[in-house]
């Protein structure tokens, strides 16, 4: 009898130990925290304790009690179940729930990759990527975007709450530790470094570097046009689109130079020229919306923007016969709707048709998107034809004028490749790149000459 009681007691004690491991661990951690609390002053302890409280609460919600269930069923699995299967099931359910908590109120489009970090009220267009646990995407619109580690955005007014939002246009990046004070609007293919204050708005200065140095905010217009990073990015995205050809619901246009971005470049070049005219050429710095532009940066910005304009015009002439446009759609401003490049007039037509009831279902809307994308080439040509005439002062595109545009295109493209080579050589000299990788990249740039005289229309 006594042996049975002893066996039952041991069994009970063993079960308590087996099924209460998490409780005892929590007790030990809490006890340690109380000891630490007694050693540290309140003003030092307050911040980490608040953080730990919120984190623990979210974790307890996220695991849905499955830690205790796993312990129970691991030692006493139901008939036909294995501990490994139960572990996988519990992990998947809690991980899925935690993902919902970590991406609250957000939407993600094709080829977005959000393996770590958090997202809240984030509109993530195609190819939005965040690989780091310490990154927070909040209150913003992103597209073809790469978040560096510890990227953060402030969308919270001190007393009025989370009322601000911002836009990082396609191709933007934030470096490690970057911070942007919302509301903000970052121009296409720009790179942000440091703690950027004063609500930056660089939508008319694309391809720029925004750099915070202590309390001074610097703007380097057009700098990203001539980097290895841009060259790799514009080539990698089409290759990484692994969606089946017949099931691509999101319309994604990969053109990096388009009426949308080139329109911004035209405005940016005019802004820089106006700054130079207003302040003179001999000043050391220029000011643009609380941001400082060095004299050398302004001169190079104008140069880089002009290179991009000439590359674009020549590239369009390779893709379309030099004839008058057959449509007026596209001659005005353009926009980017989560990867779809289209004239603003077509965007407004979609809105009007939704209000009037002509577009009734999501299927109707998708069909309209596909129709606009199918006409992209003609809409682009309508915009580009007028742009070429205005840039050169032509009255028409004669054979002689076309040859001039093509000649300028070749010169500009070679200058662009030369600048990228300089950027690659600079990185190689820093010792971060192996010689073989550097040589292979240069060989790839040398082959760019093969595309100069290639005609892409029939």
Secondary structure, DSSP 8 states (H G I E B T S, - for coil): -HHHHHHHHHHHHHHHHHHTHHHHHHHHHHHHHHHHHHHS-HHHHHHHHHHHHHHHHHHHHHHTTHHHHHHHHHHS--TT--HHHHHHHHHHHHHHHHHHHHEET-EE-TT-EE-SSEEEEEEE-TT-EE--TT-EEEEEEESS-EE-TT-EEE--BTTTBS---EEE-TT-EE-TT-EEESSEEE-TT-EEESEE-S--B-TTS-S-EEEEETTEEEEETTGGGG-HHHHHHHHHHHHT--S-GGG--S-----SSSHHHHHHHHHHHHHHHHHHHHH-SS-SEEEETTEEEEHHHHHHHHHHHHHHHHHHHHHHHHHS-SS--S--TTSS-EEEETTEEEEHHHHHHHHHHHHHTSS-SHHHHHHHHHHHHHTHHHHHHHHHHHHHHHHHT-SS--HHHHHHHHHHHHHHHHHHHHHHHHHHHHHHHTT-S-HHHHHHHHHHHHGGGGGTT-----
